[in-house]
């Protein structure tokens, strides 16, 4: 009896790099707005004073 191999499913996990998390929080405290694109790239936008 031959079985077909099971297909491996891609599992998406919500693992966060602690160093990147801390850097983003520090930048937010320093007045930057941190925006992350869906592809994972980070863009920094300076907040303007009102």
N, CA, C and O atoms as a CHARMM CRD file, in Angstrom:
* protein
*
  200
    1    1 UNK  N      0.84200  -1.17600   0.00000 PROA 1      0.00000
    2    1 UNK  CA     0.00000   0.00000   0.00000 PROA 1      0.00000
    3    1 UNK  C      0.89400   1.24800   0.00000 PROA 1      0.00000
    4    1 UNK  O      1.65100   1.48100   0.94300 PROA 1      0.00000
    5    2 UNK  N      0.79600   2.02500  -1.04300 PROA 2      0.00000
    6    2 UNK  CA     1.58900   3.24100  -1.16400 PROA 2      0.00000
    7    2 UNK  C      0.74700   4.44700  -0.79800 PROA 2      0.00000
    8    2 UNK  O     -0.36800   4.62700  -1.28700 PROA 2      0.00000
    9    3 UNK  N      1.30300   5.25900   0.06600 PROA 3      0.00000
   10    3 UNK  CA     0.62700   6.50200   0.44900 PROA 3      0.00000
   11    3 UNK  C      1.33600   7.66900  -0.20900 PROA 3      0.00000
   12    3 UNK  O      2.54900   7.64000  -0.41700 PROA 3      0.00000
   13    4 UNK  N      0.57100   8.68900  -0.53200 PROA 4      0.00000
   14    4 UNK  CA     1.18500   9.91100  -1.05400 PROA 4      0.00000
   15    4 UNK  C      1.71400  10.71200   0.12300 PROA 4      0.00000
   16    4 UNK  O      1.06400  10.78000   1.16600 PROA 4      0.00000
   17    5 UNK  N      2.86600  11.31000  -0.02700 PROA 5      0.00000
   18    5 UNK  CA     3.41200  12.11400   1.08500 PROA 5      0.00000
   19    5 UNK  C      2.50000  13.29800   1.38200 PROA 5      0.00000
   20    5 UNK  O      1.93800  13.92100   0.48100 PROA 5      0.00000
   21    6 UNK  N      2.37300  13.58300   2.66100 PROA 6      0.00000
   22    6 UNK  CA     1.53600  14.71300   3.06200 PROA 6      0.00000
   23    6 UNK  C      2.24000  16.01100   2.70700 PROA 6      0.00000
   24    6 UNK  O      3.45500  16.14000   2.85300 PROA 6      0.00000
   25    7 UNK  N      1.46500  16.95600   2.24500 PROA 7      0.00000
   26    7 UNK  CA     2.02100  18.26000   1.89900 PROA 7      0.00000
   27    7 UNK  C      2.27700  19.04300   3.18200 PROA 7      0.00000
   28    7 UNK  O      1.44400  19.06800   4.08800 PROA 7      0.00000
   29    8 UNK  N      3.43100  19.67600   3.24000 PROA 8      0.00000
   30    8 UNK  CA     3.74900  20.51100   4.38400 PROA 8      0.00000
   31    8 UNK  C      3.06800  21.86000   4.20900 PROA 8      0.00000
   32    8 UNK  O      3.19400  22.50800   3.17000 PROA 8      0.00000
   33    9 UNK  N      2.36100  22.26100   5.22300 PROA 9      0.00000
   34    9 UNK  CA     1.67500  23.54900   5.17000 PROA 9      0.00000
   35    9 UNK  C      2.58600  24.62500   5.72500 PROA 9      0.00000
   36    9 UNK  O      3.29400  24.42100   6.71200 PROA 9      0.00000
   37   10 UNK  N      2.55500  25.76000   5.07800 PROA 10     0.00000
   38   10 UNK  CA     3.33100  26.88900   5.58200 PROA 10     0.00000
   39   10 UNK  C      2.57700  27.48100   6.76100 PROA 10     0.00000
   40   10 UNK  O      1.43800  27.92900   6.63600 PROA 10     0.00000
   41   11 UNK  N      3.23200  27.46900   7.88900 PROA 11     0.00000
   42   11 UNK  CA     2.61200  28.03600   9.08000 PROA 11     0.00000
   43   11 UNK  C      3.19500  29.41200   9.31100 PROA 11     0.00000
   44   11 UNK  O      4.41200  29.58900   9.34100 PROA 11     0.00000
   45   12 UNK  N      2.31800  30.37800   9.47300 PROA 12     0.00000
   46   12 UNK  CA     2.75900  31.74200   9.72700 PROA 12     0.00000
   47   12 UNK  C      2.69600  31.97300  11.23500 PROA 12     0.00000
   48   12 UNK  O      1.63100  31.86800  11.84400 PROA 12     0.00000
   49   13 UNK  N      3.82500  32.28300  11.81700 PROA 13     0.00000
   50   13 UNK  CA     3.86800  32.49700  13.25700 PROA 13     0.00000
   51   13 UNK  C      4.00300  33.98000  13.54600 PROA 13     0.00000
   52   13 UNK  O      4.44000  34.75300  12.69300 PROA 13     0.00000
   53   14 UNK  N      3.63400  34.36000  14.72200 PROA 14     0.00000
   54   14 UNK  CA     3.73500  35.74600  15.14700 PROA 14     0.00000
   55   14 UNK  C      4.94900  35.92500  16.05500 PROA 14     0.00000
   56   14 UNK  O      4.83000  36.39500  17.18600 PROA 14     0.00000
   57   15 UNK  N      6.10500  35.54600  15.54700 PROA 15     0.00000
   58   15 UNK  CA     7.34000  35.68400  16.30800 PROA 15     0.00000
   59   15 UNK  C      7.85400  37.10300  16.10900 PROA 15     0.00000
   60   15 UNK  O      7.95400  37.59200  14.98300 PROA 15     0.00000
   61   16 UNK  N      8.17800  37.75600  17.22000 PROA 16     0.00000
   62   16 UNK  CA     8.65300  39.13100  17.16400 PROA 16     0.00000
   63   16 UNK  C     10.11300  39.16300  17.59700 PROA 16     0.00000
   64   16 UNK  O     10.47700  38.60800  18.63400 PROA 16     0.00000
   65   17 UNK  N     10.93400  39.81100  16.80000 PROA 17     0.00000
   66   17 UNK  CA    12.32900  40.00200  17.16100 PROA 17     0.00000
   67   17 UNK  C     12.38200  41.06800  18.25200 PROA 17     0.00000
   68   17 UNK  O     11.97200  42.20800  18.03300 PROA 17     0.00000
   69   18 UNK  N     12.88600  40.69500  19.42300 PROA 18     0.00000
   70   18 UNK  CA    12.88900  41.60400  20.56300 PROA 18     0.00000
   71   18 UNK  C     13.73100  42.85100  20.30800 PROA 18     0.00000
   72   18 UNK  O     13.36600  43.94000  20.75200 PROA 18     0.00000
   73   19 UNK  N     14.84400  42.70900  19.60600 PROA 19     0.00000
   74   19 UNK  CA    15.70300  43.86400  19.32400 PROA 19     0.00000
   75   19 UNK  C     14.97600  44.86700  18.43000 PROA 19     0.00000
   76   19 UNK  O     15.05500  46.07400  18.65900 PROA 19     0.00000
   77   20 UNK  N     14.27100  44.37300  17.41900 PROA 20     0.00000
   78   20 UNK  CA    13.53400  45.27100  16.53200 PROA 20     0.00000
   79   20 UNK  C     12.37000  45.92100  17.28000 PROA 20     0.00000
   80   20 UNK  O     12.08900  47.10200  17.07700 PROA 20     0.00000
   81   21 UNK  N     11.69800  45.16700  18.13800 PROA 21     0.00000
   82   21 UNK  CA    10.60100  45.71200  18.93600 PROA 21     0.00000
   83   21 UNK  C     11.09800  46.84900  19.82200 PROA 21     0.00000
   84   21 UNK  O     10.46500  47.90200  19.89900 PROA 21     0.00000
   85   22 UNK  N     12.22700  46.63700  20.48900 PROA 22     0.00000
   86   22 UNK  CA    12.78600  47.68100  21.36600 PROA 22     0.00000
   87   22 UNK  C     13.21300  48.90600  20.56300 PROA 22     0.00000
   88   22 UNK  O     13.01600  50.04000  21.00100 PROA 22     0.00000
   89   23 UNK  N     13.79800  48.67700  19.38800 PROA 23     0.00000
   90   23 UNK  CA    14.22400  49.80400  18.55000 PROA 23     0.00000
   91   23 UNK  C     13.02300  50.61900  18.09900 PROA 23     0.00000
   92   23 UNK  O     13.06700  51.84900  18.10500 PROA 23     0.00000
   93   24 UNK  N     11.94700  49.93800  17.70800 PROA 24     0.00000
   94   24 UNK  CA    10.74200  50.65000  17.27500 PROA 24     0.00000
   95   24 UNK  C     10.15500  51.47100  18.41700 PROA 24     0.00000
   96   24 UNK  O      9.73000  52.60700  18.20800 PROA 24     0.00000
   97   25 UNK  N     10.12700  50.90800  19.62300 PROA 25     0.00000
   98   25 UNK  CA     9.58800  51.63900  20.78200 PROA 25     0.00000
   99   25 UNK  C     10.45400  52.84900  21.11900 PROA 25     0.00000
  100   25 UNK  O      9.92900  53.91100  21.45300 PROA 25     0.00000
  101   26 UNK  N     11.78100  52.69800  21.03300 PROA 26     0.00000
  102   26 UNK  CA    12.67600  53.81800  21.31700 PROA 26     0.00000
  103   26 UNK  C     12.49800  54.92800  20.29300 PROA 26     0.00000
  104   26 UNK  O     12.49800  56.10600  20.65100 PROA 26     0.00000
  105   27 UNK  N     12.34500  54.56600  19.02200 PROA 27     0.00000
  106   27 UNK  CA    12.13100  55.57500  17.99100 PROA 27     0.00000
  107   27 UNK  C     10.81500  56.30200  18.19700 PROA 27     0.00000
  108   27 UNK  O     10.73400  57.51200  17.98500 PROA 27     0.00000
  109   28 UNK  N      9.78000  55.57500  18.60900 PROA 28     0.00000
  110   28 UNK  CA     8.49100  56.21800  18.87100 PROA 28     0.00000
  111   28 UNK  C      8.60500  57.20400  20.02500 PROA 28     0.00000
  112   28 UNK  O      7.99500  58.27300  19.99100 PROA 28     0.00000
  113   29 UNK  N      9.39100  56.85200  21.05500 PROA 29     0.00000
  114   29 UNK  CA     9.59300  57.77200  22.17400 PROA 29     0.00000
  115   29 UNK  C     10.36800  59.01400  21.75300 PROA 29     0.00000
  116   29 UNK  O     10.17500  60.08900  22.32200 PROA 29     0.00000
  117   30 UNK  N     11.25000  58.87200  20.75200 PROA 30     0.00000
  118   30 UNK  CA    12.07100  59.99600  20.29400 PROA 30     0.00000
  119   30 UNK  C     11.36400  60.87500  19.27400 PROA 30     0.00000
  120   30 UNK  O     11.96500  61.81600  18.75600 PROA 30     0.00000
  121   31 UNK  N     10.10100  60.59000  18.97400 PROA 31     0.00000
  122   31 UNK  CA     9.34000  61.46500  18.09600 PROA 31     0.00000
  123   31 UNK  C      9.17000  60.97600  16.67700 PROA 31     0.00000
  124   31 UNK  O      8.71600  61.73100  15.81800 PROA 31     0.00000
  125   32 UNK  N      9.52100  59.73500  16.40900 PROA 32     0.00000
  126   32 UNK  CA     9.33100  59.18200  15.07800 PROA 32     0.00000
  127   32 UNK  C      8.07100  58.32400  15.05600 PROA 32     0.00000
  128   32 UNK  O      7.69000  57.72300  16.06000 PROA 32     0.00000
  129   33 UNK  N      7.44400  58.28300  13.90300 PROA 33     0.00000
  130   33 UNK  CA     6.32600  57.37700  13.71000 PROA 33     0.00000
  131   33 UNK  C      6.85600  56.19800  12.90900 PROA 33     0.00000
  132   33 UNK  O      7.39500  56.38100  11.81700 PROA 33     0.00000
  133   34 UNK  N      6.70900  55.00200  13.43400 PROA 34     0.00000
  134   34 UNK  CA     7.24800  53.80100  12.78900 PROA 34     0.00000
  135   34 UNK  C      6.12100  53.11200  12.04100 PROA 34     0.00000
  136   34 UNK  O      5.11500  52.71900  12.63100 PROA 34     0.00000
  137   35 UNK  N      6.30300  52.97200  10.73500 PROA 35     0.00000
  138   35 UNK  CA     5.30500  52.32800   9.88400 PROA 35     0.00000
  139   35 UNK  C      5.93900  51.09800   9.26100 PROA 35     0.00000
  140   35 UNK  O      7.02200  51.17200   8.68200 PROA 35     0.00000
  141   36 UNK  N      5.25600  49.95900   9.38400 PROA 36     0.00000
  142   36 UNK  CA     5.77200  48.71800   8.81300 PROA 36     0.00000
  143   36 UNK  C      4.88000  48.30200   7.66200 PROA 36     0.00000
  144   36 UNK  O      3.66300  48.18700   7.81400 PROA 36     0.00000
  145   37 UNK  N      5.49500  48.07400   6.50100 PROA 37     0.00000
  146   37 UNK  CA     4.76100  47.63900   5.31800 PROA 37     0.00000
  147   37 UNK  C      4.38400  46.17000   5.45500 PROA 37     0.00000
  148   37 UNK  O      4.99600  45.45100   6.24500 PROA 37     0.00000
  149   38 UNK  N      3.38500  45.70900   4.69800 PROA 38     0.00000
  150   38 UNK  CA     3.00600  44.29300   4.76200 PROA 38     0.00000
  151   38 UNK  C      4.14400  43.33100   4.42300 PROA 38     0.00000
  152   38 UNK  O      4.13500  42.18400   4.86900 PROA 38     0.00000
  153   39 UNK  N      5.12600  43.78700   3.63800 PROA 39     0.00000
  154   39 UNK  CA     6.24000  42.90500   3.29300 PROA 39     0.00000
  155   39 UNK  C      7.32700  42.89400   4.36100 PROA 39     0.00000
  156   39 UNK  O      8.34700  42.22800   4.19000 PROA 39     0.00000
  157   40 UNK  N      7.12500  43.62500   5.46800 PROA 40     0.00000
  158   40 UNK  CA     8.05700  43.58300   6.58500 PROA 40     0.00000
  159   40 UNK  C      9.06600  44.70300   6.62000 PROA 40     0.00000
  160   40 UNK  O      9.83400  44.80500   7.57700 PROA 40     0.00000
  161   41 UNK  N      9.09000  45.55700   5.59300 PROA 41     0.00000
  162   41 UNK  CA    10.04000  46.66500   5.58400 PROA 41     0.00000
  163   41 UNK  C      9.51900  47.78300   6.47300 PROA 41     0.00000
  164   41 UNK  O      8.31500  48.02900   6.54500 PROA 41     0.00000
  165   42 UNK  N     10.43200  48.44600   7.14100 PROA 42     0.00000
  166   42 UNK  CA    10.06400  49.51200   8.07700 PROA 42     0.00000
  167   42 UNK  C     10.37600  50.86300   7.45800 PROA 42     0.00000
  168   42 UNK  O     11.44600  51.06500   6.88300 PROA 42     0.00000
  169   43 UNK  N      9.42500  51.79200   7.58300 PROA 43     0.00000
  170   43 UNK  CA     9.59400  53.15300   7.11500 PROA 43     0.00000
  171   43 UNK  C      9.46700  54.07600   8.31700 PROA 43     0.00000
  172   43 UNK  O      8.56100  53.91300   9.13400 PROA 43     0.00000
  173   44 UNK  N     10.36300  55.03500   8.42900 PROA 44     0.00000
  174   44 UNK  CA    10.30000  55.99600   9.52500 PROA 44     0.00000
  175   44 UNK  C      9.74700  57.30800   9.00600 PROA 44     0.00000
  176   44 UNK  O     10.18700  57.80800   7.97100 PROA 44     0.00000
  177   45 UNK  N      8.79700  57.85800   9.71300 PROA 45     0.00000
  178   45 UNK  CA     8.20500  59.13400   9.33500 PROA 45     0.00000
  179   45 UNK  C      8.30800  60.04700  10.54500 PROA 45     0.00000
  180   45 UNK  O      7.84000  59.70800  11.63200 PROA 45     0.00000
  181   46 UNK  N      8.92400  61.21100  10.35000 PROA 46     0.00000
  182   46 UNK  CA     9.07100  62.15700  11.45400 PROA 46     0.00000
  183   46 UNK  C      7.72200  62.81400  11.71900 PROA 46     0.00000
  184   46 UNK  O      7.05100  63.27500  10.79600 PROA 46     0.00000
  185   47 UNK  N      7.34000  62.84800  12.97400 PROA 47     0.00000
  186   47 UNK  CA     6.09800  63.54500  13.34500 PROA 47     0.00000
  187   47 UNK  C      6.35400  65.03800  13.35500 PROA 47     0.00000
  188   47 UNK  O      7.36700  65.50800  13.87300 PROA 47     0.00000
  189   48 UNK  N      5.44700  65.75600  12.78900 PROA 48     0.00000
  190   48 UNK  CA     5.57400  67.21000  12.76900 PROA 48     0.00000
  191   48 UNK  C      4.82000  67.80600  13.95600 PROA 48     0.00000
  192   48 UNK  O      3.74200  67.33200  14.31800 PROA 48     0.00000
  193   49 UNK  N      5.38800  68.83600  14.55200 PROA 49     0.00000
  194   49 UNK  CA     4.73000  69.50300  15.66700 PROA 49     0.00000
  195   49 UNK  C      3.51300  70.25600  15.15400 PROA 49     0.00000
  196   49 UNK  O      3.53200  70.82000  14.05900 PROA 49     0.00000
  197   50 UNK  N      2.46900  70.25900  15.94400 PROA 50     0.00000
  198   50 UNK  CA     1.23500  70.95400  15.54100 PROA 50     0.00000
  199   50 UNK  C      1.31100  72.42200  15.83800 PROA 50     0.00000
  200   50 UNK  O      0.36300  73.15700  15.56400 PROA 50     0.00000
